[in-house]
Amino acid sequence: MSVDTTFMSINEVKADMDHIYNQSDPRAYFHELKKLDYAIPDTAKPIFQKLIGHLQQRQHDTVHVLDLGCSYGINAAILKHNLSMDELYEHWGQKKMTDATSEEIIAYDQQFFADIDASEEIEVIGLDPAENAITFGVESGLLDEGLALNLETEPLSALATGKLTPVNLVTSTGCVGYMTEKSFDRLLPAVTEGHQPWIANFVLRLFPFDAIAKSLDKWGYVTEKLEGQTFFQREFASDDEQEQVLKQLRDQGVNPSGLEAEGHFLAEFHLSRPMKDAAEVPIERLLQA
């Protein structure tokens, strides 16, 4: 069975949120995510901040982040404006937004995010197949650049390749499983043009990372997993979703006892760096408090 087919079959056990993922603004998406206590951007934030801090110390310049599966620019909001998921849930759940048009939401958010101090040392490029979400992220000011692309089905254009040249850090908090090694194979020639960015992926334990790690290895990367730690993503949407996920994990030889069996999705953290960087500072020391 191919990796693509494997990932497709695994995704079938998860609740389908496609109907809210590509609307003109984030209100419906955040309404549903709040019900599930979706929190992976929060749990990923301290690690991303440490990586950004290390890169800033090394290059003494703006860190250009490429966020894969960025949707509406959630990680950009959290990293650039030091916000939390609870603050974003409150923001996009306000009563005054209930009857607003998407155009009014964008205008309001342009001012809202402009009024919050933003880190001048971070710029975020967002990449996601959801064109409406990308448009919102750019027009609201959350994303400095947006690329509406599905790298599973289409190559990077020359224009997109040019925009990715400055990238120092590639991040993701949930796109692995929708993105396979095929996407990384198409992405790596662009982001490694002239230098090798660090690549930081939070991956649900449901999805094997081996094939992507092998693709990264071909480009001179060493992938380390942060051992002994899991990261809360969200609650299960239903008992049926949980049962199917637990069965899938057990079929893969992954023990969910005391973990997913408690009622929520959990991710693990994988950091891929050039061989020299990984040898100089192992992941545990890099991320220590």
CYANA upper distance limits for C-alpha pairs under 8 A (distance plus 0.5 A):
  1 MET  CA      5 THR  CA      6.90
  1 MET  CA      6 THR  CA      7.10
  2 SER  CA      6 THR  CA      6.67
  3 VAL  CA      7 PHE  CA      6.60
  3 VAL  CA    180 THR  CA      7.93
  3 VAL  CA    211 ALA  CA      8.21
  4 ASP  CA      8 MET  CA      6.66
  4 ASP  CA    180 THR  CA      7.32
  5 THR  CA      9 SER  CA      6.68
  6 THR  CA     10 ILE  CA      6.74
  7 PHE  CA     11 ASN  CA      6.59
  7 PHE  CA    177 GLY  CA      6.08
  7 PHE  CA    178 TYR  CA      7.71
  7 PHE  CA    180 THR  CA      8.40
  7 PHE  CA    207 PHE  CA      7.58
  8 MET  CA     12 GLU  CA      6.95
  8 MET  CA    177 GLY  CA      8.36
  8 MET  CA    178 TYR  CA      8.41
  9 SER  CA     13 VAL  CA      7.87
 10 ILE  CA     14 LYS  CA      7.99
 10 ILE  CA    206 LEU  CA      7.89
 10 ILE  CA    207 PHE  CA      8.08
 10 ILE  CA    248 GLN  CA      7.76
 11 ASN  CA    177 GLY  CA      7.70
 11 ASN  CA    178 TYR  CA      8.43
 13 VAL  CA    241 GLU  CA      6.64
 13 VAL  CA    244 GLN  CA      6.21
 13 VAL  CA    245 VAL  CA      6.70
 14 LYS  CA    241 GLU  CA      6.54
 14 LYS  CA    245 VAL  CA      7.95
 15 ALA  CA    237 ALA  CA      7.05
 15 ALA  CA    241 GLU  CA      7.22
 17 MET  CA     21 TYR  CA      6.72
 18 ASP  CA     22 ASN  CA      7.67
 19 HIS  CA     23 GLN  CA      8.44
 20 ILE  CA     28 ALA  CA      6.53
 20 ILE  CA     29 TYR  CA      5.67
 21 TYR  CA     29 TYR  CA      6.58
 21 TYR  CA     71 SER  CA      7.72
 21 TYR  CA    130 ALA  CA      7.64
 21 TYR  CA    133 ALA  CA      7.90
 22 ASN  CA     71 SER  CA      8.33
 22 ASN  CA    130 ALA  CA      5.67
 22 ASN  CA    131 GLU  CA      7.38
 22 ASN  CA    132 ASN  CA      5.93
 22 ASN  CA    133 ALA  CA      5.91
 23 GLN  CA     28 ALA  CA      8.36
 23 GLN  CA    132 ASN  CA      6.37
 23 GLN  CA    133 ALA  CA      6.98
 24 SER  CA    102 SER  CA      6.55
 24 SER  CA    132 ASN  CA      5.72
 24 SER  CA    133 ALA  CA      6.84
 24 SER  CA    135 THR  CA      8.46
 24 SER  CA    136 PHE  CA      7.09
 25 ASP  CA     72 TYR  CA      8.07
 25 ASP  CA    102 SER  CA      6.33
 25 ASP  CA    105 ILE  CA      7.73
 25 ASP  CA    106 ILE  CA      8.11
 25 ASP  CA    132 ASN  CA      8.15
 25 ASP  CA    133 ALA  CA      7.24
 25 ASP  CA    136 PHE  CA      6.68
 26 PRO  CA     30 PHE  CA      6.47
 26 PRO  CA     72 TYR  CA      7.04
 26 PRO  CA     92 TRP  CA      7.58
 26 PRO  CA    133 ALA  CA      8.11
 27 ARG  CA     31 HIS  CA      6.58
 27 ARG  CA     92 TRP  CA      6.01
 27 ARG  CA     93 GLY  CA      7.21
 28 ALA  CA     32 GLU  CA      6.93
 29 TYR  CA     33 LEU  CA      6.67
 30 PHE  CA     34 LYS  CA      6.40
 30 PHE  CA     89 TYR  CA      6.73
 30 PHE  CA     92 TRP  CA      7.57
 30 PHE  CA     93 GLY  CA      8.15
 31 HIS  CA     35 LYS  CA      7.38
 31 HIS  CA     89 TYR  CA      8.06
 31 HIS  CA     93 GLY  CA      7.48
 32 GLU  CA     36 LEU  CA      7.44
 33 LEU  CA     37 ASP  CA      6.75
 33 LEU  CA     38 TYR  CA      5.82
 34 LYS  CA     38 TYR  CA      6.64
 34 LYS  CA     89 TYR  CA      7.20
 36 LEU  CA    234 ARG  CA      6.16
 36 LEU  CA    235 GLU  CA      5.48
 36 LEU  CA    236 PHE  CA      7.32
 36 LEU  CA    237 ALA  CA      6.93
 37 ASP  CA    234 ARG  CA      5.93
 37 ASP  CA    235 GLU  CA      6.63
 38 TYR  CA    233 GLN  CA      6.31
 38 TYR  CA    234 ARG  CA      4.78
 38 TYR  CA    235 GLU  CA      7.52
 39 ALA  CA     43 THR  CA      6.95
 39 ALA  CA     85 MET  CA      7.00
 39 ALA  CA    232 PHE  CA      7.27
 39 ALA  CA    233 GLN  CA      5.90
 39 ALA  CA    234 ARG  CA      6.57
 40 ILE  CA     44 ALA  CA      6.41
 40 ILE  CA    173 THR  CA      6.98
 40 ILE  CA    231 PHE  CA      7.62
 40 ILE  CA    232 PHE  CA      6.56
 40 ILE  CA    233 GLN  CA      4.90
 40 ILE  CA    234 ARG  CA      7.69
 41 PRO  CA     45 LYS  CA      6.44
 41 PRO  CA     74 ILE  CA      7.91
 41 PRO  CA     75 ASN  CA      6.55
 41 PRO  CA     78 ILE  CA      7.95
 41 PRO  CA     85 MET  CA      7.75
 41 PRO  CA    173 THR  CA      7.04
 42 ASP  CA     46 PRO  CA      8.30
 42 ASP  CA     78 ILE  CA      8.17
 42 ASP  CA     84 SER  CA      6.67
 42 ASP  CA     85 MET  CA      6.81
 43 THR  CA    231 PHE  CA      6.86
 43 THR  CA    232 PHE  CA      7.37
 43 THR  CA    233 GLN  CA      8.42
 44 ALA  CA     48 PHE  CA      6.75
 44 ALA  CA    173 THR  CA      7.75
 44 ALA  CA    202 PHE  CA      7.99
 44 ALA  CA    231 PHE  CA      8.25
 45 LYS  CA     49 GLN  CA      6.51
 45 LYS  CA     78 ILE  CA      7.83
 45 LYS  CA     79 LEU  CA      7.45
 46 PRO  CA     50 LYS  CA      6.78
 47 ILE  CA     51 LEU  CA      6.84
 47 ILE  CA    287 LEU  CA      7.30
 48 PHE  CA     52 ILE  CA      6.59
 48 PHE  CA    171 THR  CA      8.47
 48 PHE  CA    200 ALA  CA      8.43
 49 GLN  CA     53 GLY  CA      6.53
 49 GLN  CA     79 LEU  CA      7.85
 50 LYS  CA     54 HIS  CA      6.73
 50 LYS  CA    287 LEU  CA      7.09
 51 LEU  CA     55 LEU  CA      6.74
 51 LEU  CA    287 LEU  CA      8.31
 52 ILE  CA     56 GLN  CA      6.56
 52 ILE  CA     63 VAL  CA      7.24
 52 ILE  CA    169 LEU  CA      8.21
 53 GLY  CA     57 GLN  CA      6.78
 54 HIS  CA     58 ARG  CA      6.86
 55 LEU  CA     59 GLN  CA      6.68
 55 LEU  CA     60 HIS  CA      8.44
 55 LEU  CA     63 VAL  CA      7.42
 55 LEU  CA    168 ASN  CA      8.24
 56 GLN  CA     60 HIS  CA      5.65
 56 GLN  CA     61 ASP  CA      6.58
 56 GLN  CA     62 THR  CA      7.46
 56 GLN  CA     63 VAL  CA      6.92
 56 GLN  CA    121 GLU  CA      8.24
 61 ASP  CA    121 GLU  CA      7.39
 62 THR  CA    120 GLU  CA      7.78
 62 THR  CA    121 GLU  CA      4.92
 62 THR  CA    122 ILE  CA      6.02
 62 THR  CA    123 GLU  CA      7.54
 63 VAL  CA    121 GLU  CA      6.51
 63 VAL  CA    122 ILE  CA      5.44
 63 VAL  CA    123 GLU  CA      6.88
 63 VAL  CA    167 VAL  CA      8.01
 63 VAL  CA    168 ASN  CA      6.49
 63 VAL  CA    169 LEU  CA      7.82
 64 HIS  CA    122 ILE  CA      6.48
 64 HIS  CA    123 GLU  CA      5.44
 64 HIS  CA    124 VAL  CA      6.47
 64 HIS  CA    125 ILE  CA      7.93
 64 HIS  CA    166 PRO  CA      6.80
 64 HIS  CA    167 VAL  CA      5.28
 64 HIS  CA    168 ASN  CA      5.80
 64 HIS  CA    169 LEU  CA      6.94
 65 VAL  CA    122 ILE  CA      7.59
 65 VAL  CA    123 GLU  CA      6.55
 65 VAL  CA    124 VAL  CA      5.23
 65 VAL  CA    125 ILE  CA      6.58
 65 VAL  CA    167 VAL  CA      6.29
 65 VAL  CA    168 ASN  CA      6.65
 65 VAL  CA    169 LEU  CA      5.34
 65 VAL  CA    170 VAL  CA      6.25
 65 VAL  CA    171 THR  CA      7.59
 66 LEU  CA    124 VAL  CA      6.37
 66 LEU  CA    125 ILE  CA      5.28
 66 LEU  CA    126 GLY  CA      6.39
 66 LEU  CA    127 LEU  CA      7.72
 66 LEU  CA    164 LEU  CA      8.23
 66 LEU  CA    167 VAL  CA      6.76
 66 LEU  CA    168 ASN  CA      8.44
 66 LEU  CA    169 LEU  CA      6.75
 66 LEU  CA    170 VAL  CA      5.19
 66 LEU  CA    171 THR  CA      6.66
 67 ASP  CA     75 ASN  CA      7.96
 67 ASP  CA     76 ALA  CA      8.50
 67 ASP  CA    124 VAL  CA      7.37
 67 ASP  CA    125 ILE  CA      6.70
 67 ASP  CA    126 GLY  CA      5.49
 67 ASP  CA    127 LEU  CA      6.72
 67 ASP  CA    170 VAL  CA      6.44
 67 ASP  CA    171 THR  CA      5.32
 67 ASP  CA    172 SER  CA      6.26
 68 LEU  CA    126 GLY  CA      6.82
 68 LEU  CA    127 LEU  CA      5.58
 68 LEU  CA    128 ASP  CA      6.86
 68 LEU  CA    170 VAL  CA      7.76
 68 LEU  CA    171 THR  CA      6.59
 68 LEU  CA    172 SER  CA      5.60
 68 LEU  CA    175 CYS  CA      7.12
 69 GLY  CA    126 GLY  CA      7.87
 69 GLY  CA    127 LEU  CA      6.35
 69 GLY  CA    128 ASP  CA      5.19
 69 GLY  CA    129 PRO  CA      8.17
 69 GLY  CA    172 SER  CA      7.09
 69 GLY  CA    173 THR  CA      8.29
 69 GLY  CA    174 GLY  CA      7.64
 69 GLY  CA    175 CYS  CA      5.65
 70 CYS  CA     74 ILE  CA      7.12
 70 CYS  CA     75 ASN  CA      7.45
 70 CYS  CA    126 GLY  CA      5.83
 70 CYS  CA    127 LEU  CA      6.44
 70 CYS  CA    128 ASP  CA      6.34
 70 CYS  CA    134 ILE  CA      8.34
 70 CYS  CA    172 SER  CA      8.16
 71 SER  CA    126 GLY  CA      8.31
 71 SER  CA    127 LEU  CA      8.46
 71 SER  CA    128 ASP  CA      6.66
 71 SER  CA    130 ALA  CA      7.21
 71 SER  CA    133 ALA  CA      5.86
 71 SER  CA    134 ILE  CA      6.89
 71 SER  CA    137 GLY  CA      8.30
 72 TYR  CA    133 ALA  CA      5.13
 72 TYR  CA    134 ILE  CA      6.40
 72 TYR  CA    136 PHE  CA      6.67
 72 TYR  CA    137 GLY  CA      5.37
 73 GLY  CA     77 ALA  CA      6.73
 73 GLY  CA    126 GLY  CA      7.35
 73 GLY  CA    133 ALA  CA      8.43
 73 GLY  CA    134 ILE  CA      8.03
 73 GLY  CA    137 GLY  CA      5.63
 73 GLY  CA    142 LEU  CA      6.27
 73 GLY  CA    143 LEU  CA      6.53
 74 ILE  CA     78 ILE  CA      6.86
 75 ASN  CA     79 LEU  CA      6.44
 76 ALA  CA     80 LYS  CA      6.06
 76 ALA  CA     81 HIS  CA      8.13
 76 ALA  CA    124 VAL  CA      6.63
 76 ALA  CA    142 LEU  CA      6.41
 76 ALA  CA    143 LEU  CA      6.99
 77 ALA  CA     81 HIS  CA      5.92
 77 ALA  CA     82 ASN  CA      7.55
 77 ALA  CA     83 LEU  CA      6.79
 77 ALA  CA    142 LEU  CA      6.48
 78 ILE  CA     82 ASN  CA      5.44
 78 ILE  CA     83 LEU  CA      4.96
 78 ILE  CA     84 SER  CA      6.35
 78 ILE  CA     85 MET  CA      8.15
 79 LEU  CA     83 LEU  CA      7.67
 80 LYS  CA    118 ALA  CA      5.69
 80 LYS  CA    119 SER  CA      5.64
 80 LYS  CA    122 ILE  CA      6.98
 80 LYS  CA    123 GLU  CA      8.22
 81 HIS  CA    113 PHE  CA      8.10
 81 HIS  CA    116 ILE  CA      6.88
 81 HIS  CA    117 ASP  CA      6.64
 81 HIS  CA    118 ALA  CA      5.26
 81 HIS  CA    119 SER  CA      7.13
 82 ASN  CA    118 ALA  CA      8.28
 83 LEU  CA     87 GLU  CA      6.85
 83 LEU  CA     88 LEU  CA      7.75
 84 SER  CA     88 LEU  CA      6.88
 85 MET  CA     89 TYR  CA      6.49
 86 ASP  CA     90 GLU  CA      6.64
 87 GLU  CA     91 HIS  CA      6.51
 88 LEU  CA     92 TRP  CA      6.61
 89 TYR  CA     93 GLY  CA      6.28
 90 GLU  CA     94 GLN  CA      6.70
 92 TRP  CA     97 MET  CA      7.60
 93 GLY  CA     97 MET  CA      7.55
 93 GLY  CA     98 THR  CA      8.20
 94 GLN  CA     98 THR  CA      7.57
 96 LYS  CA    100 ALA  CA      7.80
 97 MET  CA    105 ILE  CA      7.61
100 ALA  CA    104 GLU  CA      6.40
100 ALA  CA    105 ILE  CA      6.99
101 THR  CA    105 ILE  CA      6.83
102 SER  CA    106 ILE  CA      6.71
103 GLU  CA    107 ALA  CA      6.77
104 GLU  CA    108 TYR  CA      6.55
105 ILE  CA    109 ASP  CA      6.50
106 ILE  CA    110 GLN  CA      6.55
106 ILE  CA    136 PHE  CA      7.43
106 ILE  CA    139 GLU  CA      7.26
106 ILE  CA    140 SER  CA      5.87
107 ALA  CA    111 GLN  CA      7.24
107 ALA  CA    140 SER  CA      7.70
108 TYR  CA    112 PHE  CA      6.60
109 ASP  CA    113 PHE  CA      6.37
109 ASP  CA    140 SER  CA      6.08
109 ASP  CA    141 GLY  CA      8.50
110 GLN  CA    114 ALA  CA      6.55
110 GLN  CA    139 GLU  CA      7.90
110 GLN  CA    140 SER  CA      5.16
110 GLN  CA    141 GLY  CA      6.48
111 GLN  CA    115 ASP  CA      6.59
112 PHE  CA    116 ILE  CA      7.33
113 PHE  CA    140 SER  CA      8.22
113 PHE  CA    141 GLY  CA      7.67
113 PHE  CA    142 LEU  CA      7.95
114 ALA  CA    118 ALA  CA      8.37
114 ALA  CA    141 GLY  CA      8.20
123 GLU  CA    143 LEU  CA      8.24
123 GLU  CA    144 ASP  CA      6.62
124 VAL  CA    142 LEU  CA      8.46
124 VAL  CA    143 LEU  CA      6.07
124 VAL  CA    144 ASP  CA      6.00
124 VAL  CA    145 GLU  CA      7.35
125 ILE  CA    143 LEU  CA      6.38
125 ILE  CA    144 ASP  CA      6.22
125 ILE  CA    145 GLU  CA      5.12
125 ILE  CA    146 GLY  CA      6.13
125 ILE  CA    147 LEU  CA      8.09
126 GLY  CA    134 ILE  CA      7.60
126 GLY  CA    143 LEU  CA      6.72
126 GLY  CA    144 ASP  CA      8.43
126 GLY  CA    145 GLU  CA      6.79
126 GLY  CA    146 GLY  CA      5.26
126 GLY  CA    147 LEU  CA      6.59
127 LEU  CA    134 ILE  CA      8.02
127 LEU  CA    146 GLY  CA      6.51
127 LEU  CA    147 LEU  CA      5.22
127 LEU  CA    148 ALA  CA      6.43
127 LEU  CA    149 LEU  CA      7.01
128 ASP  CA    134 ILE  CA      7.32
128 ASP  CA    147 LEU  CA      7.02
128 ASP  CA    148 ALA  CA      5.69
128 ASP  CA    149 LEU  CA      6.16
128 ASP  CA    150 ASN  CA      7.17
129 PRO  CA    148 ALA  CA      5.44
129 PRO  CA    149 LEU  CA      5.10
129 PRO  CA    150 ASN  CA      5.23
130 ALA  CA    134 ILE  CA      6.77
130 ALA  CA    148 ALA  CA      6.65
130 ALA  CA    149 LEU  CA      8.25
131 GLU  CA    135 THR  CA      6.61
131 GLU  CA    148 ALA  CA      5.54
131 GLU  CA    149 LEU  CA      8.40
132 ASN  CA    136 PHE  CA      6.73
133 ALA  CA    137 GLY  CA      6.72
134 ILE  CA    138 VAL  CA      6.78
134 ILE  CA    146 GLY  CA      6.18
134 ILE  CA    147 LEU  CA      7.40
134 ILE  CA    148 ALA  CA      6.66
135 THR  CA    139 GLU  CA      6.52
135 THR  CA    146 GLY  CA      7.75
136 PHE  CA    140 SER  CA      6.27
137 GLY  CA    141 GLY  CA      6.79
137 GLY  CA    142 LEU  CA      5.68
137 GLY  CA    143 LEU  CA      5.66
137 GLY  CA    146 GLY  CA      7.89
138 VAL  CA    142 LEU  CA      6.55
138 VAL  CA    143 LEU  CA      5.27
138 VAL  CA    144 ASP  CA      6.84
138 VAL  CA    145 GLU  CA      6.81
138 VAL  CA    146 GLY  CA      6.62
147 LEU  CA    160 ALA  CA      7.51
149 LEU  CA    154 GLU  CA      7.84
149 LEU  CA    156 LEU  CA      8.34
150 ASN  CA    154 GLU  CA      6.49
151 LEU  CA    155 PRO  CA      6.42
151 LEU  CA    156 LEU  CA      7.72
151 LEU  CA    179 MET  CA      8.09
151 LEU  CA    182 LYS  CA      7.83
151 LEU  CA    183 SER  CA      5.20
151 LEU  CA    184 PHE  CA      8.50
151 LEU  CA    186 ARG  CA      7.24
151 LEU  CA    187 LEU  CA      8.23
152 GLU  CA    179 MET  CA      7.02
152 GLU  CA    180 THR  CA      7.72
152 GLU  CA    182 LYS  CA      6.45
152 GLU  CA    183 SER  CA      5.69
155 PRO  CA    186 ARG  CA      6.61
156 LEU  CA    160 ALA  CA      6.45
156 LEU  CA    161 THR  CA      6.66
156 LEU  CA    186 ARG  CA      7.32
156 LEU  CA    187 LEU  CA      7.78
157 SER  CA    161 THR  CA      6.62
158 ALA  CA    162 GLY  CA      6.79
159 LEU  CA    163 LYS  CA      7.08
160 ALA  CA    164 LEU  CA      7.01
161 THR  CA    165 THR  CA      7.19
161 THR  CA    190 ALA  CA      5.77
161 THR  CA    191 VAL  CA      8.27
162 GLY  CA    190 ALA  CA      8.11
164 LEU  CA    190 ALA  CA      6.68
164 LEU  CA    191 VAL  CA      6.08
165 THR  CA    190 ALA  CA      6.74
165 THR  CA    191 VAL  CA      5.98
165 THR  CA    192 THR  CA      7.96
165 THR  CA    193 GLU  CA      6.67
165 THR  CA    194 GLY  CA      8.38
166 PRO  CA    191 VAL  CA      8.00
167 VAL  CA    191 VAL  CA      6.62
167 VAL  CA    197 PRO  CA      6.85
168 ASN  CA    196 GLN  CA      7.83
168 ASN  CA    197 PRO  CA      4.80
168 ASN  CA    198 TRP  CA      6.89
169 LEU  CA    197 PRO  CA      5.58
169 LEU  CA    198 TRP  CA      5.35
169 LEU  CA    199 ILE  CA      6.31
169 LEU  CA    200 ALA  CA      7.89
170 VAL  CA    197 PRO  CA      7.32
170 VAL  CA    198 TRP  CA      6.71
170 VAL  CA    199 ILE  CA      5.07
170 VAL  CA    200 ALA  CA      6.46
171 THR  CA    199 ILE  CA      6.59
171 THR  CA    200 ALA  CA      5.33
171 THR  CA    201 ASN  CA      6.25
172 SER  CA    176 VAL  CA      8.08
172 SER  CA    200 ALA  CA      7.05
172 SER  CA    201 ASN  CA      5.39
172 SER  CA    202 PHE  CA      6.53
173 THR  CA    201 ASN  CA      6.76
173 THR  CA    202 PHE  CA      5.27
173 THR  CA    203 VAL  CA      7.32
174 GLY  CA    202 PHE  CA      6.86
174 GLY  CA    203 VAL  CA      6.60
174 GLY  CA    204 LEU  CA      7.58
175 CYS  CA    179 MET  CA      6.33
175 CYS  CA    203 VAL  CA      8.33
176 VAL  CA    180 THR  CA      6.89
176 VAL  CA    201 ASN  CA      8.24
176 VAL  CA    202 PHE  CA      8.49
176 VAL  CA    203 VAL  CA      6.53
176 VAL  CA    204 LEU  CA      8.35
176 VAL  CA    207 PHE  CA      7.88
177 GLY  CA    207 PHE  CA      6.49
179 MET  CA    183 SER  CA      6.33
179 MET  CA    184 PHE  CA      8.34
180 THR  CA    184 PHE  CA      7.49
180 THR  CA    211 ALA  CA      8.32
180 THR  CA    212 ILE  CA      7.14
181 GLU  CA    185 ASP  CA      6.51
181 GLU  CA    211 ALA  CA      6.50
181 GLU  CA    212 ILE  CA      4.99
181 GLU  CA    215 SER  CA      6.81
182 LYS  CA    186 ARG  CA      6.98
183 SER  CA    187 LEU  CA      6.63
184 PHE  CA    188 LEU  CA      6.29
184 PHE  CA    212 ILE  CA      7.59
184 PHE  CA    215 SER  CA      7.75
184 PHE  CA    216 LEU  CA      8.23
185 ASP  CA    189 PRO  CA      8.00
185 ASP  CA    215 SER  CA      7.07
186 ARG  CA    190 ALA  CA      8.40
187 LEU  CA    191 VAL  CA      7.00
188 LEU  CA    192 THR  CA      6.31
188 LEU  CA    219 TRP  CA      8.18
189 PRO  CA    193 GLU  CA      6.83
191 VAL  CA    195 HIS  CA      8.20
191 VAL  CA    196 GLN  CA      7.52
191 VAL  CA    197 PRO  CA      7.45
192 THR  CA    196 GLN  CA      5.21
192 THR  CA    197 PRO  CA      7.23
196 GLN  CA    273 ARG  CA      8.21
196 GLN  CA    274 PRO  CA      7.17
197 PRO  CA    273 ARG  CA      7.77
198 TRP  CA    271 LEU  CA      7.82
198 TRP  CA    272 SER  CA      6.47
198 TRP  CA    273 ARG  CA      5.47
198 TRP  CA    274 PRO  CA      7.98
199 ILE  CA    271 LEU  CA      6.34
199 ILE  CA    272 SER  CA      5.51
199 ILE  CA    273 ARG  CA      7.02
200 ALA  CA    269 PHE  CA      7.86
200 ALA  CA    270 HIS  CA      6.49
200 ALA  CA    271 LEU  CA      5.15
200 ALA  CA    272 SER  CA      6.89
201 ASN  CA    269 PHE  CA      6.37
201 ASN  CA    270 HIS  CA      5.74
201 ASN  CA    271 LEU  CA      6.92
202 PHE  CA    267 ALA  CA      6.38
202 PHE  CA    268 GLU  CA      6.08
202 PHE  CA    269 PHE  CA      5.09
202 PHE  CA    270 HIS  CA      6.86
203 VAL  CA    207 PHE  CA      7.32
203 VAL  CA    209 PHE  CA      8.12
203 VAL  CA    267 ALA  CA      5.45
203 VAL  CA    268 GLU  CA      5.84
203 VAL  CA    269 PHE  CA      6.85
203 VAL  CA    270 HIS  CA      7.98
204 LEU  CA    233 GLN  CA      8.48
204 LEU  CA    265 PHE  CA      7.46
204 LEU  CA    266 LEU  CA      6.19
204 LEU  CA    267 ALA  CA      4.41
204 LEU  CA    268 GLU  CA      6.73
205 ARG  CA    249 LEU  CA      8.37
205 ARG  CA    265 PHE  CA      8.49
205 ARG  CA    266 LEU  CA      6.75
205 ARG  CA    267 ALA  CA      5.86
205 ARG  CA    268 GLU  CA      6.82
206 LEU  CA    245 VAL  CA      7.99
206 LEU  CA    248 GLN  CA      7.91
206 LEU  CA    249 LEU  CA      6.57
209 PHE  CA    213 ALA  CA      6.70
210 ASP  CA    214 LYS  CA      6.71
211 ALA  CA    215 SER  CA      6.90
212 ILE  CA    216 LEU  CA      6.75
213 ALA  CA    217 ASP  CA      6.56
213 ALA  CA    222 VAL  CA      8.47
213 ALA  CA    223 THR  CA      6.70
213 ALA  CA    272 SER  CA      8.41
214 LYS  CA    218 LYS  CA      7.09
215 SER  CA    219 TRP  CA      7.62
216 LEU  CA    220 GLY  CA      7.26
216 LEU  CA    221 TYR  CA      5.84
216 LEU  CA    222 VAL  CA      8.00
216 LEU  CA    223 THR  CA      8.26
216 LEU  CA    272 SER  CA      8.01
217 ASP  CA    221 TYR  CA      5.20
217 ASP  CA    222 VAL  CA      6.63
217 ASP  CA    223 THR  CA      8.16
220 GLY  CA    274 PRO  CA      6.34
220 GLY  CA    275 MET  CA      6.93
221 TYR  CA    272 SER  CA      6.31
221 TYR  CA    273 ARG  CA      5.65
221 TYR  CA    274 PRO  CA      5.02
221 TYR  CA    275 MET  CA      6.23
222 VAL  CA    272 SER  CA      5.86
222 VAL  CA    273 ARG  CA      5.96
222 VAL  CA    274 PRO  CA      6.52
222 VAL  CA    275 MET  CA      5.95
222 VAL  CA    278 ALA  CA      7.13
223 THR  CA    270 HIS  CA      7.01
223 THR  CA    271 LEU  CA      6.02
223 THR  CA    272 SER  CA      4.57
223 THR  CA    273 ARG  CA      7.05
224 GLU  CA    270 HIS  CA      6.14
224 GLU  CA    271 LEU  CA      5.84
224 GLU  CA    272 SER  CA      6.81
224 GLU  CA    283 ILE  CA      7.28
225 LYS  CA    268 GLU  CA      7.84
225 LYS  CA    269 PHE  CA      6.25
225 LYS  CA    270 HIS  CA      4.91
225 LYS  CA    271 LEU  CA      6.87
225 LYS  CA    283 ILE  CA      8.40
226 LEU  CA    268 GLU  CA      7.69
226 LEU  CA    269 PHE  CA      6.14
226 LEU  CA    270 HIS  CA      6.93
226 LEU  CA    271 LEU  CA      8.39
226 LEU  CA    283 ILE  CA      7.32
226 LEU  CA    284 GLU  CA      7.40
229 GLN  CA    268 GLU  CA      7.30
230 THR  CA    266 LEU  CA      6.49
230 THR  CA    267 ALA  CA      6.06
230 THR  CA    268 GLU  CA      5.59
230 THR  CA    269 PHE  CA      8.09
231 PHE  CA    266 LEU  CA      5.84
231 PHE  CA    267 ALA  CA      5.45
231 PHE  CA    268 GLU  CA      6.67
231 PHE  CA    269 PHE  CA      8.44
232 PHE  CA    264 HIS  CA      7.68
232 PHE  CA    265 PHE  CA      6.85
232 PHE  CA    266 LEU  CA      5.34
232 PHE  CA    267 ALA  CA      6.94
233 GLN  CA    264 HIS  CA      7.74
233 GLN  CA    265 PHE  CA      5.91
233 GLN  CA    266 LEU  CA      5.99
233 GLN  CA    267 ALA  CA      7.00
234 ARG  CA    264 HIS  CA      6.15
234 ARG  CA    265 PHE  CA      5.99
234 ARG  CA    266 LEU  CA      8.10
235 GLU  CA    263 GLY  CA      6.55
235 GLU  CA    264 HIS  CA      4.64
235 GLU  CA    265 PHE  CA      6.68
236 PHE  CA    241 GLU  CA      6.82
236 PHE  CA    242 GLN  CA      6.33
236 PHE  CA    263 GLY  CA      6.47
236 PHE  CA    264 HIS  CA      5.67
236 PHE  CA    265 PHE  CA      7.15
237 ALA  CA    241 GLU  CA      6.85
237 ALA  CA    242 GLN  CA      8.23
238 SER  CA    242 GLN  CA      6.91
239 ASP  CA    243 GLU  CA      6.63
240 ASP  CA    244 GLN  CA      6.68
241 GLU  CA    245 VAL  CA      6.59
242 GLN  CA    246 LEU  CA      6.57
242 GLN  CA    260 GLU  CA      8.39
242 GLN  CA    261 ALA  CA      8.19
242 GLN  CA    263 GLY  CA      7.30
242 GLN  CA    264 HIS  CA      8.26
243 GLU  CA    247 LYS  CA      6.70
244 GLN  CA    248 GLN  CA      6.63
245 VAL  CA    249 LEU  CA      6.63
246 LEU  CA    250 ARG  CA      6.70
246 LEU  CA    256 PRO  CA      6.96
246 LEU  CA    260 GLU  CA      7.51
246 LEU  CA    261 ALA  CA      7.35
247 LYS  CA    251 ASP  CA      6.57
248 GLN  CA    252 GLN  CA      6.81
249 LEU  CA    253 GLY  CA      6.85
249 LEU  CA    254 VAL  CA      5.49
249 LEU  CA    255 ASN  CA      7.23
249 LEU  CA    256 PRO  CA      7.28
250 ARG  CA    254 VAL  CA      5.72
250 ARG  CA    255 ASN  CA      6.49
250 ARG  CA    256 PRO  CA      7.78
256 PRO  CA    260 GLU  CA      5.55
256 PRO  CA    261 ALA  CA      5.97
257 SER  CA    261 ALA  CA      5.87
257 SER  CA    262 GLU  CA      8.17
258 GLY  CA    262 GLU  CA      6.45
259 LEU  CA    263 GLY  CA      8.31
259 LEU  CA    264 HIS  CA      8.11
259 LEU  CA    266 LEU  CA      7.84
260 GLU  CA    264 HIS  CA      5.67
260 GLU  CA    265 PHE  CA      6.20
260 GLU  CA    266 LEU  CA      6.99
271 LEU  CA    283 ILE  CA      8.03
273 ARG  CA    277 ASP  CA      6.69
273 ARG  CA    278 ALA  CA      6.36
274 PRO  CA    278 ALA  CA      6.84
275 MET  CA    279 ALA  CA      6.62
276 LYS  CA    280 GLU  CA      6.73
277 ASP  CA    281 VAL  CA      6.88
278 ALA  CA    282 PRO  CA      6.06
278 ALA  CA    283 ILE  CA      7.76
281 VAL  CA    285 ARG  CA      6.82
281 VAL  CA    286 LEU  CA      6.47
282 PRO  CA    286 LEU  CA      6.65
283 ILE  CA    287 LEU  CA      6.66
284 GLU  CA    288 GLN  CA      6.49
